[in-house]
Structures are given as C-alpha cells and as structure tokens.
Amino acid sequence: MSLLNNYFLNKISILFIFQILFIFSFTKCDIKVYDLSGDWKLTNNNNVTLTAKLPGSVQMSLYYSQIIENPIWRFGDTDTRWIAFQNWVYSRSLTLDSDFINNQKIVLEFDGIDTIAQITINQVNVTMTSNQFRLWRIDVTDFLHVGDNEMTITFFSPTDYVNEQAASYPYLVPGDTDSVINYYHGEKNRQFIRKAQCHFGWDWGPCLLPIGIHRSLQLISYQNLLINKTQINQYRKTQTTYEIEAKINLMQITTGSVTLTLDQFTQKKEFDSKQEIEIKLEVESPELWWPNGYGSQKLYELEIKVESGEETQEITKKIGFRHIELVEEPVSNSSGLSFYFRINDVPIFAKGSNFIPLDSFEGVVTKEVYDNFFESAIAANWNMMRVWGGGVYETDYFYDKCDEKGIMIMQDFMFACSMYPRNAGFLTEISGEIEDQIYRLSHHASIIVWSGNNENEAALSWWDPIIENPRLYVVDYSKLYLDTMRPIVFKLDPNRTFLSSSPSNGVLSSDPYVLRWGNPQNESYGDVHFYDYTMDCLDVSNYPSPRFASEFGFQSVDSIYSWQQCSVSEDWDIYSPLFEHRQHHPLGTFEMLGQIEMHFPFSYSNASQFESFIYLSQVTQAICMQTETEHYRRLKSSPHKTYGTLYWQASNDWVAPSWSSLEHFGRWKILHYFAANFYSSVIVSPYESAPDELSVYVVSDLLVPIQNDRFSLELWSWNGSLLYSDSLSYSVQPLDSILVYKRPISSILSAVSQTLTRQDCFLHFSARNSSNLFFLSSFYNVTLTPKIHFS
Ligand code: BMA
C-alpha cells in the first residue's frame, strides 16, 4: 500500500481523495489522507481467517468468501448467529512515508464503527469505541512511525457485551420481553448498546447483528489546520433576509481567518487562538427550498474557507433556505392544540412514510438502491418521511437526496420501544452522539424536526415493572431525553423544534420546560401512532381523528418474486417453518387472513393458495391504507385539523411479512401504487359518513383555487353497465378540503330501480384529474357472474 504523498501530481490519487473526502477541497495545505478502506485480514482467532474488505461487515465478508450462506437466505439469520457471539479481529499493515509522518498531527477517523472495538497500533492500545453513531476522531500521532505499521481492530461480541452490561446494571431496565425476543428470533438487552436497535430483531426484521465498519475510515495528517466538523444553521431574520450561522470546529486551537461565501454574499472573520469559530452570513432574497409538490428545491453551495498562516482548507455544504414552523396553537371548535408544519408560511399536509434501514448491512445499500428508493418515494407523491429511532442516522447520501427531492424529515434520535440505562458513562456516550449527529446533519434543508425517540414515552405504560415503580422510570426517562438530550439540541440547533418522543403531546410550558405528560396518544395534541388489525379496516368510524398520524399501517406479504430470491418452493406456505419464522408479529398472519376474509371470498387451507394469499394480503393492505389515509386527508379543514400522514413503513430490510409499501428488493407492493393516487395533490374522496349516507370530499393541497370544476358520479353494475350518472360544479379554496356531494345511497339506487341492491353495483367518482371508487358491499357477496373466486 503506497503512501498518498505528492498527490497533487497524481490524478488518480486526487480522484480517490475526492471520493473519500468529498467535502474537502484543498487550495494550499498540508493535509494528507491515507485511506484505510480496502483489504484487511479478518480472523476470529480460532478456525476462521480470511481477507475482508472495509468498510464492510464480518457477516458479509464471510458470505463473500463463501464461508457462510447469504445471511438473508432462508434461516440465515439464526444460522449465522454464532458470528455475533465471537470476537473478530481486523488487521493490516500500512506503510507511511516521512511526508505523512512529519506533519504535526495524525488523526484516525471512523464514521461508523459497529460497535465495541479495541483499536491498537503497533501493539499499543489506542482507544476503545462503543457507539455505532459517533464520528470518531482519534489522535494517533504518537502511535505511528515512518515505514511499516500494524493496525488491529478487535470487535467484541455485541451480544456478550449487552448481557454483561444488563447483568451489572443495578436494576432492571425494561425492554423486549422473552416472548417478544422469541417472536423476533432476536437477542435481548439491546438497550445497553449504542447500536441500531433493529439489529437485535424487530417485528418486521431479522436479528443479524452486523459487526464491522460501515462508513469511511482513514488517517489524516496535518500541520496546524484541519477542520474537524462544521455546523450550519439558517433562519429567517426578516421576510427576505436569511442568516446563516456557522460553527467551524477545528481539530486544534489555531489563529487565522474564516470566510463564508454564498453566491455574491461573503463574510470574513479573523480569529485568535480558537478551536471553534462562530460566523454569520446574511443572504438577501434567496430562492427558497420547498417540500415536494409545493415548489422547487433550490440548493446553494456554501463555501467555508479557513486560513491560518500558509495553510488553507476549504469545504462546501449544500444548503436550502426555508422557514420552518411547527404550529401548535388553539383550534376553533376543538380542544387541544394544532400540530402542523408551516414551511415558508405555507401549511404543509405531510404525506409519506416511516423510514427504516433498507438493509441490515449498510454496505449492500448502494447509491443505486437509494436512487431507486427515492424514485419510488417521489412517484408516490411523498413530501415527508420520519427516520425511525430503531434504525440508524442515515448516510449523507440519503439526506442529500431528501434535500434534492424535497422530502421533509422528522429525525428521531436512535432510541426505540424500550427504557434505557442512565448511568454517567451511557449519558456521556449519548451526549457525544447527539452532538456529532447535529453537527453532521444540521445543514440539511430537509430535516425539519428532531424527536427524542420512538414510542419510549408511550412505553412508560407497557411493562409491569414500570407500572409497579413508575417514578423510577419517569425519572430515568426525563434524565435522558429532557435533561441530557434536549439541552444539547436547544443549544446547537435552536431553529428546529425538539419533540421529546414520537408520539408525544408537546409541552405544557417551555420555560420551565415541562412536558404535557399523560397518554402520548392523545388525539388533541401532537402526533399519534394508531394500529388496530382486527377491526373492519373499511369502516371509517374505527379510526381516530388525530392532529398528525405519524404511524399507522397493516401488514402484507412480499410478492412471490421476492420470496424466490431468498427461499425455496417448500417455504411458500403460511404454515411452512420459514414463513412462520419470518412472521415476527404475534398473530400477524391470522390478522391478515381475518382482514382478507372480512372483504373477500377466500380462506386459506393449503400451500397452493400461497400466491393468492400474497395477492389478497397486498390488495387488502392497499384498500385499508387508502381508507385510513383519505380519512385523515379529509379532516384537514375540520376542527380536528389533521395535517400529517406518515404510514408505517416505507420499505423492509429483508423479505418477510411487514407493513411496508415497498419490498426489500425495491418492488412496489399494491399499496405503493395506491399511495401514488391517495397522495396526489387533489383527491376526490368518498365515504359512508353514516349508515346509507354517502359523502364525497375534494381535498386539495394546491396553492391555487380550483374554480368551477366538474364533479361527476357514476353508478356501474358489476357486470359492466353504466346505470346512473350525476354531476355538479364545485370550487375549492387553496389547501382546503370540502364536502362536494352528500346523498343517501338508497336514493341513488332507487333512481335506477327499486330492486337494485348494494351488491349489484359500485360507484365511480371523478373531479379534476382524480378519480376514485366506492364499493357498496363486501366483495364476497357482490352479484357478479361468474362469482369472484380465489383459489
Ligand atoms: C410501531 C413502530 C415499530 C413497529 C411498528 C409495527 O409502533 O414504531 O416499532 O415495527 O409499530 O408494529
């Protein structure tokens, strides 16, 4: 491995450096980069030794070396579990020349080391890492020399680690119970490690426990000047002036100047013996960044130049200007407070989904996989996603795509469905993580709100030990999210709102900072997660009327094409050991069947019906989700003022029954096609508002009125004849939802004939470019010849 000296003369090296250090553009400096990605020796110090690539994981390296099957093939999750119970050592040599070593300082950078690892250089311990979410910058100047050096990274078993931590913690920290772990085929005590919580198994995902380094790793040597991290906030100062507030954090105390430039706007500041410099730049009348569907996504290049003596370093960040408000104010004729996002003074109805990692192994998620995902998101008219707290803080590429596409992000911090320890070491680790991630992410226009965790406030009522001793766990909860996390977010990113949890009810008072405790699922405040799998999903009266539905969903099953990619034909049966193994949601299959049987003439008796079951599970999920989402959209202008629908869940990290609208390999489930319709800017939306009472709404997310458009209704027989039609003129104000048509269903039927029944026909509606159907009876008893039959 050659040292990257004289790289200014070497085109290939320059390209290479720009790939790995794309944010740096050097004008004059002594920064040298030694990329540590590539081949390493990997061993468990027992029976396995191989050459493995980093970034990468032990599991995928074993698979690529044909030592194990693909972990997502059939029972790979449990067959490969032994890997997580061992320690794994990566080692390599690196030859450094005097140009590299003679710089003042050398830093070892890891952007994602997963998780508990001891790093040694030339047999000397350098440091331990213990948090997948930190951006490690480790001073290794004194450990390296000119010539050959040895580096080893020893990963300790994450399962042994969490079990030891749980055993030595002074009291129980409730989380997944034994029975949940059993359903997930997962591992316990995930709350004791700062590692993606879904790596331990989830109700849709496998327990694969990746071990390794999933983002960049490199050595950087420098003289005096190296930018460590930057944090960029921007806010609207006057109606037309935006102010960028930048913090430039250097690796060490330095004297010099920093210049911010954006188009014709520039600001320079001298600094003397500082490690962090704060500088502001006013930008007059910038073109604004808008959520998808409301305008374009203008992004500007912000150049940050730091000079110190002869040394200069420049980096650029892409930023978009937008004014974000989370509006929580009294609503007329309603108790509680509104909860909606106003971007650039426009109330935005949030449409989208909850994002979970696209794969357990980050290396598998290439740019093409992300590109494909975002193409699907935009095709389904999403304008928002929530990055869910049981996964990871996503890659830079992910947030860049959100910026480019206009997908607003509710960003959870990575805590989910559990209580967490709160000893000093754990809180210190979390503080570092929160700070690292806010520095890394704050410049992204797409991120509009932070949320402390997924459902941990709701979880305060989930388990007996908490019910028996609630004060203990409420104090723990407050200590972590309100006293540790919140002040860091407030200090570093005052322009974005911090929500304690999703769901939550917001605050009773901001000074003193007091939560509106109580059931966080209160429909009158904040966001709500709602699930009910046994009700009739087509009966709208079963749904809540929340301010913001940040989670709701129904399971379905991936297409046979996806099962073919991870299993064999004997697995294609809901009673097969593999299908049962992959159904992690207790009773999930029977809830899907129950929902199907409520609406379709189908009952499952053997494997020959597996594909029909898949199809009907997807159709049922799609019609249920359409019914629920349209219900929320209709409520926009009602006193409920519902202003958000983020369905659970976007995609899945393997092939298994799940709530997703996209399958693991990117295929669209039927729900995704439906979402493209029910999320269009204008929908015509019928429902039965009372027995026999048909109400039809037109819901518009347009910024312009719809004037004197025609609404039409058609009654069709199941055998294909148009029986009746009606039409009328309507107008809708911008961003409004209005009732355009109301009539007893019986009167529409009797307008055709006294003998016509609801089983004989269905309704079709159109308004503007939108059309919709309304079925007057369940599909199993419609009068259609031949009868609907699913084998
Ligand atoms: C929600 C989520 C996830 C879960 C989903 C489906 O509550 O936050 O934890 O996967 O429900 O059960």
Residues whose N, C-alpha, C, O or C-beta is under 5 A from the ligand:
A	BS01	BMA	D203 N454
